[in-house]
């Protein structure tokens, strides 16, 4: 792990496109500013871990449970697209 010291308004660069700036320091907390391209996803680690856990659980879903989801999206009040409504 690389450890760097920075003061308020100082930055570090990750590659050519990601800049992390120290915005504020209060007690034992710091505020970081992250400037990155829109295609780079930036998450707090606890959110990232939660997303990964949800993705793992989704992969474990039973195939028969997925097949049953189709019935949730069937609208019984609509007319099929190839039929005309009777008036």
C-alpha distance (Angstrom), angle and dihedral (degrees) to the residues before:
residue distance angle dihedral
X1 . . .
X2 3.78 . .
X3 3.81 113.5 .
X4 3.80 119.0 -162.4
X5 3.79 132.3 -178.9
X6 3.80 116.7 -136.1
X7 3.80 135.3 171.2
X8 3.80 129.4 -146.7
X9 3.82 111.5 -61.9
X10 3.81 92.2 17.1
X11 3.80 120.6 117.4
X12 3.76 144.8 -163.2
X13 3.78 126.0 -145.7
X14 3.79 125.5 -137.9
X15 3.77 106.5 -160.3
X16 3.78 115.1 -40.0
X17 3.80 99.9 -53.9
X18 3.80 110.8 39.6
X19 3.80 120.5 77.7
X20 3.80 123.3 -178.7
X21 3.81 115.5 -165.1
X22 3.78 131.3 -171.2
X23 3.81 103.5 -125.0
X24 3.81 102.1 173.1
X25 3.79 142.2 -7.8
X26 3.82 121.2 -154.7
X27 3.78 118.7 168.5
X28 3.80 109.0 -54.7
X29 3.82 94.7 -13.9
X30 3.78 131.1 84.5
X31 3.78 129.4 -168.3
X32 3.77 115.9 -138.4
X33 3.77 127.2 -159.5
X34 3.80 114.3 -152.0
X35 3.79 121.0 -162.5
X36 3.79 110.1 -171.6
X37 3.81 137.4 145.3
X38 3.81 114.7 -84.9
X39 3.80 91.1 -113.2
X40 3.83 90.8 62.0
X41 3.79 110.7 87.0
X42 3.81 114.5 -142.3
X43 3.81 119.4 -166.6
X44 3.79 137.3 165.3
X45 3.79 105.1 -106.3
X46 3.81 95.1 -114.1
X47 3.83 89.8 54.4
X48 3.81 91.2 47.1
X49 3.82 91.2 51.3
X50 3.82 91.2 48.6
X51 3.83 90.9 51.4
X52 3.81 91.0 49.8
X53 3.83 91.5 49.8
X54 3.82 91.4 49.7
X55 3.81 90.5 49.7
X56 3.81 91.0 51.4
X57 3.81 90.8 50.4
X58 3.81 91.0 48.4
X59 3.80 90.8 54.6
X60 3.80 89.5 53.0
X61 3.84 92.5 56.0
X62 3.80 114.7 125.3
X63 3.83 113.7 -105.9
X64 3.83 91.3 -132.4
X65 3.83 89.6 55.6
X66 3.79 90.5 55.0
X67 3.81 92.0 49.8
X68 3.81 89.4 55.4
X69 3.80 91.9 58.0
X70 3.81 90.4 78.2
X71 3.79 90.9 72.5
X72 3.80 90.5 58.9
X73 3.79 91.0 63.7
X74 3.81 98.3 46.2
X75 3.79 111.4 111.5
X76 3.81 108.6 -150.6
X77 3.83 92.2 -169.4
X78 3.78 96.5 61.3
X79 3.78 129.6 87.1
X80 3.81 117.2 -121.4
X81 3.81 110.6 -102.9
X82 3.84 94.2 -113.3
X83 3.80 95.4 51.4
X84 3.78 129.3 75.7
X85 3.77 120.6 -132.4
X86 3.80 114.6 -106.7
X87 3.77 112.2 -125.9
